[in-house]
């Protein structure tokens, strides 16, 4: 996600950030967005052959509560999932991410949403194959 989602939209200042990946999961767009049927938010699902790249943010507990509130946690959609992650330097650590029970089929993210993911991936120098993957995702019309 692009830093603006933290800094501007939520008024949060991460203590640090670095690129990393979760092995054994894949990125999906299988949640119902708003307007319904028009834009699908991101989700992850188990997949032993895949990995998801992103940005690891170190935030305060207070900011985690704020982030949870903006993402509707706890609630009908996302819930916390503690995962083992690997940063770009090969260091392993634990992190919390969000996961939800999604539909069997994927939809398309909004142009605004996928642009935030793409711009964040570029700004944080995620691997070129991940950026190419994000660029290949069609947005909702």
LOGU-411095 format. One record per residue: residue number from 1; x, y, z of N, C-alpha, C in turn. Coordinates in nm, 4 decimals. Example, Ala and Ser with C-alpha at 12.3 -4.5 7.8 and 13.67 -1.06 7.14 Angstrom:
BEGIN
1, 1.3190, -0.5690, 0.7800, 1.2300, -0.4500, 0.7800, 1.3200, -0.3300, 0.7800 .
2, 1.2850, -0.2250, 0.7080, 1.3670, -0.1060, 0.7140, 1.2900, 0.0030, 0.7870 .
//
This chain:
BEGIN
1, 0.0848, -0.1179, 0.0000, 0.0000, 0.0000, 0.0000, 0.0888, 0.1234, 0.0000 .
2, 0.0431, 0.2259, -0.0612, 0.1162, 0.3507, -0.0673, 0.1182, 0.4166, 0.0709 .
3, 0.2282, 0.4838, 0.1036, 0.2420, 0.5500, 0.2338, 0.1306, 0.6501, 0.2614 .
4, 0.0736, 0.7086, 0.1554, -0.0317, 0.8086, 0.1760, -0.1527, 0.7489, 0.2479 .
5, -0.1739, 0.6187, 0.2345, -0.2857, 0.5541, 0.3039, -0.2673, 0.5631, 0.4552 .
6, -0.1432, 0.5627, 0.5010, -0.1153, 0.5795, 0.6429, -0.1083, 0.7272, 0.6801 .
7, -0.0247, 0.7994, 0.6117, 0.0090, 0.9360, 0.6513, -0.1052, 1.0350, 0.6290 .
8, -0.1659, 1.0322, 0.5136, -0.2685, 1.1309, 0.4823, -0.4074, 1.0855, 0.5251 .
9, -0.4472, 0.9689, 0.4808, -0.5842, 0.9232, 0.5056, -0.6100, 0.8901, 0.6520 .
10, -0.5110, 0.8304, 0.7172, -0.5319, 0.7856, 0.8558, -0.4565, 0.8685, 0.9583 .
11, -0.3702, 0.9590, 0.9142, -0.2950, 1.0430, 1.0072, -0.1964, 0.9656, 1.0916 .
12, -0.1434, 0.8557, 1.0390, -0.0500, 0.7711, 1.1135, 0.0913, 0.7911, 1.0607 .
13, 0.1890, 0.7777, 1.1488, 0.3300, 0.7889, 1.1119, 0.4016, 0.6598, 1.1522 .
14, 0.4206, 0.5677, 1.0560, 0.4913, 0.4438, 1.0902, 0.6301, 0.4737, 1.1466 .
15, 0.6726, 0.3949, 1.2450, 0.8040, 0.4124, 1.3059, 0.9142, 0.3710, 1.2100 .
16, 0.8855, 0.2728, 1.1269, 0.9775, 0.2318, 1.0209, 0.9000, 0.1494, 0.9197 .
17, 0.9602, 0.1336, 0.8031, 0.8988, 0.0497, 0.7003, 1.0092, -0.0174, 0.6205 .
18, 0.9752, -0.1341, 0.5669, 1.0668, -0.2076, 0.4800, 0.9862, -0.3044, 0.3950 .
19, 1.0426, -0.3412, 0.2848, 0.9763, -0.4338, 0.1943, 0.9915, -0.5763, 0.2452 .
20, 0.8924, -0.6584, 0.2153, 0.8988, -0.7977, 0.2563, 0.7933, -0.8812, 0.1874 .
21, 0.7958, -1.0102, 0.2201, 0.7001, -1.1010, 0.1572, 0.6496, -1.2046, 0.2567 .
22, 0.5308, -1.2546, 0.2224, 0.4691, -1.3657, 0.2944, 0.4672, -1.4818, 0.1961 .
23, 0.5322, -1.5903, 0.2307, 0.5280, -1.7100, 0.1458, 0.4069, -1.7941, 0.1847 .
24, 0.3525, -1.8632, 0.0849, 0.2398, -1.9531, 0.1119, 0.1036, -1.8865, 0.1047 .
25, 0.0989, -1.7651, 0.0514, -0.0278, -1.6932, 0.0326, -0.0252, -1.6279, -0.1047 .
26, -0.1452, -1.5950, -0.1543, -0.1521, -1.5194, -0.2793, -0.2518, -1.4060, -0.2644 .
27, -0.2312, -1.3038, -0.3455, -0.3184, -1.1869, -0.3454, -0.4457, -1.2186, -0.4215 .
28, -0.5580, -1.1806, -0.3629, -0.6886, -1.1996, -0.4279, -0.7692, -1.0715, -0.4162 .
29, -0.8678, -1.0612, -0.5002, -0.9646, -0.9516, -0.4950, -1.1032, -1.0143, -0.4911 .
30, -1.1277, -1.0904, -0.3854, -1.2493, -1.1710, -0.3765, -1.3443, -1.1247, -0.2661 .
31, -1.3354, -0.9972, -0.2295, -1.4264, -0.9404, -0.1302, -1.5238, -0.8464, -0.1993 .
32, -1.6359, -0.8249, -0.1363, -1.7372, -0.7343, -0.1907, -1.7004, -0.5918, -0.1514 .
33, -1.6863, -0.5049, -0.2487, -1.6513, -0.3655, -0.2225, -1.7709, -0.2739, -0.2368 .
34, -1.7416, -0.1450, -0.2410, -1.8469, -0.0440, -0.2566, -1.8152, 0.0399, -0.3789 .
35, -1.9080, 0.0609, -0.4691, -2.0419, 0.0031, -0.4643, -2.0377, -0.1476, -0.4894 .
36, -2.1332, -0.2176, -0.4346, -2.1364, -0.3629, -0.4429, -2.1306, -0.4077, -0.5887 .
37, -2.0400, -0.5019, -0.6124, -2.0243, -0.5571, -0.7449, -1.9361, -0.4747, -0.8372 .
38, -1.8869, -0.3602, -0.7900, -1.8107, -0.2720, -0.8769, -1.6613, -0.2674, -0.8441 .
39, -1.6232, -0.2841, -0.7194, -1.4824, -0.2741, -0.6819, -1.4538, -0.3751, -0.5719 .
40, -1.3496, -0.4533, -0.5910, -1.3171, -0.5594, -0.4958, -1.1890, -0.5247, -0.4194 .
41, -1.1960, -0.5155, -0.2862, -1.0762, -0.4911, -0.2067, -0.9834, -0.6127, -0.2040 .
42, -0.8608, -0.5893, -0.1641, -0.7600, -0.6956, -0.1583, -0.7837, -0.7896, -0.0419 .
43, -0.7373, -0.9103, -0.0614, -0.7429, -1.0149, 0.0392, -0.6246, -1.1067, 0.0103 .
44, -0.5917, -1.1904, 0.1050, -0.4936, -1.2956, 0.0793, -0.5578, -1.4289, 0.1115 .
45, -0.5080, -1.5333, 0.0481, -0.5576, -1.6672, 0.0779, -0.4400, -1.7643, 0.0729 .
46, -0.4484, -1.8720, 0.1499, -0.3398, -1.9699, 0.1480, -0.3194, -2.0283, 0.0093 .
47, -0.1940, -2.0388, -0.0294, -0.1549, -2.1008, -0.1555, -0.0069, -2.1366, -0.1425 .
48, 0.0245, -2.2638, -0.1211, 0.1628, -2.3033, -0.0938, 0.2624, -2.2665, -0.2039 .
49, 0.2143, -2.2446, -0.3247, 0.3032, -2.2150, -0.4374, 0.3235, -2.0651, -0.4615 .
50, 0.2645, -1.9796, -0.3793, 0.2660, -1.8358, -0.4067, 0.3314, -1.7570, -0.2944 .
51, 0.3464, -1.6289, -0.3198, 0.3943, -1.5354, -0.2194, 0.3331, -1.3991, -0.2486 .
52, 0.3208, -1.3201, -0.1435, 0.2668, -1.1851, -0.1550, 0.3735, -1.0888, -0.1067 .
53, 0.4082, -0.9921, -0.1901, 0.5038, -0.8875, -0.1544, 0.4290, -0.7649, -0.1066 .
54, 0.4920, -0.6926, -0.0172, 0.4312, -0.5701, 0.0331, 0.5281, -0.4936, 0.1195 .
55, 0.4731, -0.4022, 0.1962, 0.5524, -0.3180, 0.2835, 0.5190, -0.3536, 0.4277 .
56, 0.6223, -0.3773, 0.5053, 0.6073, -0.4063, 0.6479, 0.6198, -0.2737, 0.7223 .
57, 0.5172, -0.2377, 0.7948, 0.5177, -0.1136, 0.8711, 0.5251, -0.1452, 1.0196 .
58, 0.6174, -0.0822, 1.0878, 0.6221, -0.0905, 1.2330, 0.5411, 0.0276, 1.2846 .
59, 0.4325, -0.0045, 1.3566, 0.3443, 0.0994, 1.4094, 0.3202, 0.0759, 1.5581 .
60, 0.2731, 0.1782, 1.6249, 0.2420, 0.1668, 1.7673, 0.1132, 0.0856, 1.7845 .
61, 0.0920, 0.0384, 1.9043, -0.0322, -0.0340, 1.9344, -0.1533, 0.0576, 1.9125 .
62, -0.1373, 0.1834, 1.9498, -0.2457, 0.2803, 1.9298, -0.2784, 0.2945, 1.7811 .
63, -0.1753, 0.3013, 1.6973, -0.1996, 0.3107, 1.5538, -0.2596, 0.1819, 1.4974 .
64, -0.2257, 0.0676, 1.5555, -0.2883, -0.0571, 1.5116, -0.4378, -0.0539, 1.5415 .
65, -0.4742, -0.0014, 1.6570, -0.6173, 0.0112, 1.6909, -0.6849, 0.1042, 1.5907 .
66, -0.6208, 0.2145, 1.5555, -0.6758, 0.3078, 1.4564, -0.6884, 0.2404, 1.3191 .
67, -0.5851, 0.1662, 1.2799, -0.5886, 0.0953, 1.1524, -0.7013, -0.0079, 1.1514 .
68, -0.7144, -0.0819, 1.2618, -0.8242, -0.1784, 1.2734, -0.9595, -0.1098, 1.2536 .
69, -0.9764, 0.0045, 1.3171, -1.1040, 0.0766, 1.3080, -1.1316, 0.1160, 1.1632 .
70, -1.0300, 0.1655, 1.0912, -1.0516, 0.2075, 0.9525, -1.0761, 0.0892, 0.8591 .
71, -1.0297, -0.0294, 0.8980, -1.0497, -0.1501, 0.8163, -1.1690, -0.2335, 0.8640 .
72, -1.2384, -0.1872, 0.9696, -1.3564, -0.2584, 1.0176, -1.3257, -0.3834, 1.0975 .
73, -1.2133, -0.3824, 1.1714, -1.1729, -0.4978, 1.2528, -1.1999, -0.4651, 1.3995 .
74, -1.2617, -0.5503, 1.4774, -1.3241, -0.6749, 1.4311, -1.4567, -0.6441, 1.3627 .
75, -1.4957, -0.7321, 1.2775, -1.6206, -0.7096, 1.2057, -1.6478, -0.8225, 1.1093 .
76, -1.7338, -0.7937, 1.0120, -1.7763, -0.8962, 0.9169, -1.6659, -0.9342, 0.8200 .
77, -1.5725, -0.8427, 0.7963, -1.4784, -0.8675, 0.6892, -1.3429, -0.9148, 0.7421 .
78, -1.2509, -0.8240, 0.7589, -1.1136, -0.8612, 0.7942, -1.0980, -0.9032, 0.9399 .
79, -0.9986, -0.9873, 0.9605, -0.9549, -1.0245, 1.0955, -0.8026, -1.0316, 1.0921 .
80, -0.7420, -1.0251, 1.2099, -0.5956, -1.0350, 1.2183, -0.5486, -1.1758, 1.1847 .
81, -0.4331, -1.1813, 1.1206, -0.3638, -1.3070, 1.0964, -0.2160, -1.2812, 1.1220 .
82, -0.1597, -1.3531, 1.2187, -0.0158, -1.3432, 1.2446, 0.0555, -1.4348, 1.1467 .
83, 0.1552, -1.3797, 1.0784, 0.2265, -1.4541, 0.9756, 0.3772, -1.4392, 0.9944 .
84, 0.4499, -1.5366, 0.9405, 0.5949, -1.5264, 0.9317, 0.6265, -1.4528, 0.8026 .
85, 0.7068, -1.3484, 0.8122, 0.7441, -1.2712, 0.6941, 0.8957, -1.2699, 0.6808 .
86, 0.9389, -1.2392, 0.5610, 1.0807, -1.2257, 0.5327, 1.1022, -1.0895, 0.4685 .
87, 1.1904, -1.0088, 0.5266, 1.2158, -0.8788, 0.4654, 1.3150, -0.8937, 0.3503 .
88, 1.3430, -0.7849, 0.2797, 1.4276, -0.7924, 0.1607, 1.5715, -0.8312, 0.1923 .
89, 1.6112, -0.8196, 0.3176, 1.7469, -0.8604, 0.3567, 1.7511, -1.0049, 0.4063 .
90, 1.6373, -1.0754, 0.3962, 1.6326, -1.2160, 0.4348, 1.6060, -1.2399, 0.5819 .
91, 1.5769, -1.1342, 0.6578, 1.5463, -1.1495, 0.8007, 1.4021, -1.1955, 0.8180 .
92, 1.3817, -1.2883, 0.9111, 1.2489, -1.3421, 0.9380, 1.1923, -1.2770, 1.0635 .
93, 1.0648, -1.2429, 1.0570, 0.9979, -1.1852, 1.1725, 0.8493, -1.2161, 1.1656 .
94, 0.7793, -1.1860, 1.2723, 0.6339, -1.2037, 1.2799, 0.5679, -1.0704, 1.2495 .
95, 0.4561, -1.0777, 1.1801, 0.3805, -0.9569, 1.1488, 0.2320, -0.9903, 1.1496 .
96, 0.1522, -0.8885, 1.1665, 0.0077, -0.9062, 1.1582, -0.0377, -0.8499, 1.0242 .
97, -0.1278, -0.9231, 0.9598, -0.1904, -0.8769, 0.8368, -0.3397, -0.8997, 0.8515 .
98, -0.4137, -0.8639, 0.7503, -0.5576, -0.8853, 0.7519, -0.5934, -0.9925, 0.6498 .
99, -0.6915, -1.0737, 0.6870, -0.7430, -1.1772, 0.5988, -0.8938, -1.1846, 0.6211 .
100, -0.9650, -1.2280, 0.5189, -1.1103, -1.2383, 0.5296, -1.1578, -1.3615, 0.4538 .
101, -1.2769, -1.4064, 0.4871, -1.3400, -1.5135, 0.4112, -1.3990, -1.4504, 0.2860 .
102, -1.3431, -1.4833, 0.1734, -1.3869, -1.4223, 0.0481, -1.4709, -1.5154, -0.0359 .
103, -1.5132, -1.4623, -0.1489, -1.5911, -1.5401, -0.2448, -1.4987, -1.6357, -0.3193 .
104, -1.5589, -1.7303, -0.3904, -1.4802, -1.8249, -0.4700, -1.4175, -1.7593, -0.5921 .
105, -1.4819, -1.6559, -0.6428, -1.4328, -1.5886, -0.7630, -1.3805, -1.4494, -0.7281 .
106, -1.2856, -1.4040, -0.8082, -1.2281, -1.2717, -0.7884, -1.3001, -1.1684, -0.8730 .
107, -1.3052, -1.0477, -0.8203, -1.3551, -0.9338, -0.8956, -1.2366, -0.8485, -0.9383 .
108, -1.2603, -0.7206, -0.9565, -1.1556, -0.6275, -0.9967, -1.1499, -0.5132, -0.8971 .
109, -1.0287, -0.4719, -0.8592, -1.0170, -0.3563, -0.7699, -1.0521, -0.2278, -0.8453 .
110, -1.0848, -0.1237, -0.7710, -1.1064, 0.0059, -0.8350, -0.9728, 0.0573, -0.8882 .
111, -0.9782, 0.1485, -0.9811, -0.8553, 0.2074, -1.0351, -0.7779, 0.2776, -0.9243 .
112, -0.8470, 0.3495, -0.8368, -0.7809, 0.4172, -0.7257, -0.7079, 0.3185, -0.6361 .
113, -0.7725, 0.2078, -0.6055, -0.7161, 0.1072, -0.5144, -0.5925, 0.0407, -0.5749 .
114, -0.6030, -0.0068, -0.6989, -0.4888, -0.0759, -0.7594, -0.3751, 0.0222, -0.7838 .
115, -0.4067, 0.1477, -0.8095, -0.3024, 0.2491, -0.8264, -0.2258, 0.2689, -0.6963 .
116, -0.2943, 0.2681, -0.5822, -0.2255, 0.2769, -0.4526, -0.1299, 0.1590, -0.4336 .
117, -0.1741, 0.0392, -0.4722, -0.0873, -0.0781, -0.4592, 0.0331, -0.0676, -0.5527 .
118, 0.0090, -0.0294, -0.6761, 0.1174, -0.0179, -0.7748, 0.2175, 0.0907, -0.7349 .
119, 0.1671, 0.2083, -0.6976, 0.2563, 0.3184, -0.6595, 0.3364, 0.2833, -0.5346 .
120, 0.2708, 0.2194, -0.4374, 0.3421, 0.1771, -0.3173, 0.4508, 0.0760, -0.3485 .
121, 0.4220, -0.0164, -0.4390, 0.5213, -0.1173, -0.4786, 0.6423, -0.0511, -0.5431 .
122, 0.6182, 0.0463, -0.6277, 0.7294, 0.1178, -0.6928, 0.8074, 0.2029, -0.5928 .
123, 0.7347, 0.2755, -0.5076, 0.8008, 0.3631, -0.4103, 0.8897, 0.2861, -0.3140 .
124, 0.8532, 0.1611, -0.2862, 0.9296, 0.0793, -0.1914, 1.0194, -0.0219, -0.2620 .
125, 1.0343, -0.0054, -0.3922, 1.1266, -0.0882, -0.4715, 1.1011, -0.2377, -0.4531 .
126, 0.9740, -0.2763, -0.4591, 0.9423, -0.4189, -0.4555, 0.9946, -0.4833, -0.5830 .
127, 1.0121, -0.6159, -0.5823, 1.0684, -0.6834, -0.6997, 0.9909, -0.6541, -0.8272 .
128, 1.0642, -0.6458, -0.9365, 1.0053, -0.6109, -1.0658, 0.8956, -0.7090, -1.1066 .
129, 0.9130, -0.8390, -1.0747, 0.8087, -0.9359, -1.1131, 0.6794, -0.9096, -1.0371 .
130, 0.6876, -0.8585, -0.9138, 0.5674, -0.8261, -0.8370, 0.4994, -0.7023, -0.8964 .
131, 0.5786, -0.6035, -0.9317, 0.5232, -0.4831, -0.9937, 0.4562, -0.5189, -1.1266 .
132, 0.5189, -0.6049, -1.2051, 0.4590, -0.6492, -1.3318, 0.3270, -0.7214, -1.3072 .
133, 0.3234, -0.8039, -1.2020, 0.1998, -0.8727, -1.1656, 0.0905, -0.7708, -1.1324 .
134, 0.1217, -0.6715, -1.0500, 0.0236, -0.5690, -1.0149, -0.0219, -0.4920, -1.1386 .
135, 0.0723, -0.4631, -1.2281, 0.0372, -0.3919, -1.3517, -0.0559, -0.4736, -1.4404 .
136, -0.0542, -0.6059, -1.4274, -0.1365, -0.6916, -1.5120, -0.2815, -0.7039, -1.4616 .
137, -0.3076, -0.6554, -1.3418, -0.4415, -0.6689, -1.2834, -0.5351, -0.5638, -1.3435 .
138, -0.6456, -0.6115, -1.3980, -0.7456, -0.5214, -1.4556, -0.8242, -0.4542, -1.3434 .
139, -0.8520, -0.3261, -1.3610, -0.9340, -0.2562, -1.2629, -1.0805, -0.2582, -1.3044 .
140, -1.1667, -0.2326, -1.2084, -1.3098, -0.2278, -1.2363, -1.3409, -0.1082, -1.3249 .
141, -1.4390, -0.1233, -1.4075, -1.4792, -0.0136, -1.4993, -1.5790, 0.0779, -1.4324 .
//
